[in-house]
Amino acid sequence: MNKVYIQSAAHISAQKPLSEEWIDSPVFYNEDNVKAMDLNYKEYLAPNVARRMGKLLKRALVCARIAMERADIEMPDAIITATGLGCIENTEFFLDAMIHEGEKLLNPTPFMQSTHNTIGSSIALDIKCHGYNTHYSQKYVSFDCGLQDAIMQLQNENTHTVLLNAHDESSSIFDSILKHLDCWHFSNGGFKGETAISMVLADQPTSKTLCCVEDMLMCYKPSTSNLQAKLQKMLERNQLNINDIDAVFVGTNENKKNDSIYISNAKTLFSNLPIAHYKHLFGEHFTMSGIGCYVAAICLQQERMPEHLFLKKGKTMEKIKRVLFYNHSENKEHTLVLLSKAMQG
């Protein structure tokens, strides 16, 4: 595939928003449920706009604006948004009103904002973008599907920039349902977080480029040997071998069932490589792989990885040039993304 470039990124999450302070001064949590650190949205959104929006939409608009500003672009050629559950607070608000109001005198705004595609649509309306606009909602590989689409769009000669977003939120009702179903059970510091990340991808590097996306593959229910063969082919077509990779980012979250897949495959696929993680800082949700790619991109831009990112503590890494990002969804869909330090334009 032709290389594409992550030009910029902006996040609102469990770490300090719109900041890369997490790399040197991370915030650690000792609870199961962590909300995103919200901003004073009055500084970014007009009051008449903000008052009709839930928090997730506010986060989405601010992240999109800041990512575009950091990439120094006024209008992307395409907008792609990933979300596992969309604006669930608005969904719950509308359903609750429907129950208590007997389906009468309902406010249409929560209904309109409850659909999954309202996030990307709201961004498009905000920045007046009339280009390609689509959504992906594929649970833990929602962002991965969005990234794959963004790469394909950038192979099109008419598309030069893509605004790629990943957004998910939590709510009290959603949390209670998860607890009742005994889902997302964590130990040893794992927690459920909230996602808000926007990136600008482009077909050419600039002085602002964070990193290069050299290659990507997604596969369904591969055996470990099959995944290893696919990884080997990906490396070969990029004239690389496994020793050219400095580290591997994985999505361990302190859930034994989830983590055992990463640990088992890591022993075969990249047994001699340092393993890094990110969900201990940002938490778990359906689109956290977007945060993971962002963390890897910042490390490549700064050419360093601090000790707190490694699964095995006691080391830091300097002058990193290439990392592999690995994500899986319930051991069904598996994603490998090859990222490297970009030669800036």
N, C-alpha and C positions, 0 to 999 in steps of 0.2 A: 504493500500500500504506500501511497505518497504520505510523507510525514506531515503532521499538522502540529500546531503550536498553541499551548495554553498561554495567552497573553496576560491575563489578569484573573483575579478571584476576589470575592468578598463574602464573608460569612457572618451570620448571627447565630450563636450557638451557646453551649455550656461554657465556652471560654470567652474571654473579652471580645466583644463584637467589633468587626471591621479592623481587626488587629492581628498581628503575628506574635504577640507577646507569649503565646502558649509555648513557643519553641524554647524560650529561656526561663519564663516564669509561669509555668502551667498551674491551673487551678485543679486540685484533686478533690474528689467527692466521696462521702461516706454514706450515701443514701441510694435508694432504689430508683427514685424518680427525680430527674433534674430538668427544670425549665431553662429555656434559653435566656441569656442576659439581654433583655430588651433595651433599646435606645430610647431617648426622648424623641419620638417620631415627629413632634411638632417642628423640629429643626430640619426635617426632610420633606414632610408632606403638608400640604395645605389643610387646615382644620376641617373644611367642608368635604375634603376627600377622605381624610383619615377617620372621621367619625362614622362613616358607613362601612368601614372595613374591620375585619377581625385581625388578630395579631399576625397570622400567617401571611395574609396578603400584604400587610404593612412591611413585614420582613422581606417578602419577595420583591416588592417595588424598590425598597432601599438597596438591597443587595444588587439588583439589576442595574440601578443607576450608578452605584459606586464602582461596580465591575467595569461598566462601559467607560466611566470617567478615568479609571486607572489604565484602561487599554487605549485611551485617547481616541475613541470612536464615537460618532454621534448617532449612528444607526446600524444595527446588525442586519445582515442579509437574511437571517433566519433566527427563529426563537424555538428552542426545544426545552420542554419542562418534564421533569420526572417527579412523581409523587406516589407514595404507597397508598395513602388514605385521603389526600387532599385536605380541604378545610373542614376537619371533623367537628370543630367547635360550632361552626355555622350549621352543619348538618344536624347536630344534636339540638341546637337552639330551635331550628325549624320543626323538627319532629316533636320536641317537647311542647312547643306552642300548638301544634296540630292536635296533640292529645288533649291539652287543657282547654283549648278554645273550641273544641268540637269541629275542627276543620272550617272554622269561620273567622273572618277578619284577620287573616294571616298576613304578616309582613312579607312581601315577595323577596326582599333583599337577601335574607339568610338562605332562601331556596336557591336563588341565582348563584350565590357564592358557595353553595354546597357541592357543586359539580367539580369533578377533578380538573377539567380544562379551564376553570375560571382563573387559575393562577397565571398561566401563560397569556390568556386573553387579556387579563388586567394589565400585565406588563406591556403587551402590544398597544393597548389603548393609551397607556401612560406615556410611552415614548413615540407613539404614532407610527408604529412599524406595520406595514402591510404585506410583509414577505411571508415565507414559509413558516408555519406555526403548528406544532403538534405536541402531544403529550404521551408519556409512557407511564403505565401503572402495572408493573410486573413484580410486585413485592420487593425482595431484596436485590433484584437486578434491574430495578426501574432506572436508576442512573446509568448503569452499564448499557442498557438498550438505547438510552438517550445519547450517550457518548458514541456508540457505534453509528447511530444515525447522523450525528454531527460530523463524524469522519467521512461518511459517505456523501453528505451534502457538500463538504469541502473538496471532494473530488470533482464536483461540478464546476465548470469554468465560470458560471455566473454567480457562484457563492464564494465569498472571500472571508466572511466573518460570521460566526454563529454564537448567539448568547445561549449558553447551556445552564439550566437551573435544576436544583434538587431541593424540594421542600416537604417537610412533614412536621406535624405538631402532635401534642398530646392533649388530653382533657380528662377531667375527673371521672366521667362516665366510661371513657375508653380505658382508663387505668383500672377501674373497678371490674370491668369485663375481663381484662387480662388477668387480674388477680383471681377472679372466680374460675377462669379456665386454666389457671396455673401455667400461663404462658410467660415467656421471657423471664424465666427464673435465673437469677444471677447469684454469684458468690464472689467473695474476695475482691470487692470493690467495683464489680460490674453494675451498670445502671442504664436505665432508659432515658434517652435524651431527645432533643428536638433538632431538626435539620433545617438550615436555611443557607444555601450556597449558590452563588452565581459565578460563572466563568465565561470569559470571552475566548473562543477558539478561532484560529486564523490559519490560512494556507501559507503564510509567509512569516518569518520571525521579524521582530523589531527590537529596539533597545529595551523595551519593557517586558519582553518575553520571559515567562517563568520557567518553562521547560518544553521539551519536544515529546509528542506522542509518536513513537517510532512504529509501533505495531500494536495490534489488539486481536484477541480471539475469544469467542464465546462458544461453549459446547454444552450439550445436554446429556446428563447421566453418563459421563465418561468413566471408564475404569482408570485406576491410577496409571497403568501402563499406557493406555490410550492418551491420557492427558500429558504424560511424559513425552510421548511421540509427537504430539501437537506442539508442545513447547519447543522441542528440538527443531522441528521444521520452521517455527517462527524465528528462532535464533539463526538458523542457517540462511534463511532468505534475507536476513539483515547482516549476514557475514559476521556473526558473533558466536561465542560459545558461553556456557554457563558461568565461566570464570570472569567474563566481562561484566557481570552484574555485581554491584557492590552490596546490595541488600534487597530483601523481599518484605513488602508490607502485606500483612494479613489482617483479617477482620475478627480476631479473637475478642470475645466479649464476656468471658467468665461464665459462659453457659457450657456445660460439659459436652452436650451433644453437638453443639456448633463447633466448639474448639477442637474436639477430637479429630474432625475432618481435616482441619488445617494442619494439626500436628502430625497426623498420619501421612498426609501427602507431602508435607515438607521434608520428611525423612527420606523420601524417594526422589522428589523433584529437585530439591535444592538443599541437600544435606549439609553442605559445607558453607552455606551462606548465612550471614547474620539475619535474624528475623525481627522485624519491627512491627509495632501495632499502634493503634490510634483511638480505639473505642474506650480505652481507659480514661481518655481526656474528654471525649465528645459524647460518649454513650452509644446506645443502640437504637436504631429505628430503621424503617425500610429503605431510606435513601442515604444512609451513612456512608456508602461506598463513594459518594460524591465528596464527602469530607475527607475520606481516605486518599483520594486522588489529589485533592488540594494539599493535604499535609505532605505527600510525596513531592508535589511540585515546588512547594516552598523550600523543602530540604535541598532539592536540586538547584534551585535558584541561589540559595545561600551556600551550597556545596558543603553542607555539614548535617549531621544527625546527632542530637544530644542523647545522653545516656537514658533519659526517661522514656524514649521511644522504643528501646530494645526490650524484647521479652526477657532476655538474659542480661541483667544489669552488670555494671562494672566496666563499660566501655563507651567511648564516643567515636564518631567517625568523621574525618575531615576529607575534603576534596573528592566527594562522591560525584560520579559522572553518570551513573546509570542505575536505575532500580526497577524492580518488577512489582507490580501491584496485583494481588491475588484475592479474588472474592468468590464466595459460593453462596447459593441459596438453597438451604435444606438438603445439601449434597445432590442437587438436581442440576441446576444451571451453574456452570463454572466460568469465571472470567479471568483472563490474564492480560494485563496492559503493560507494555514496555515503554518506560519513560526515561528520558535522558536530558542531560544538561544541553541547552540549546546554544548553537552558534548564533549570536545575536546580530540582527541587521543594523 
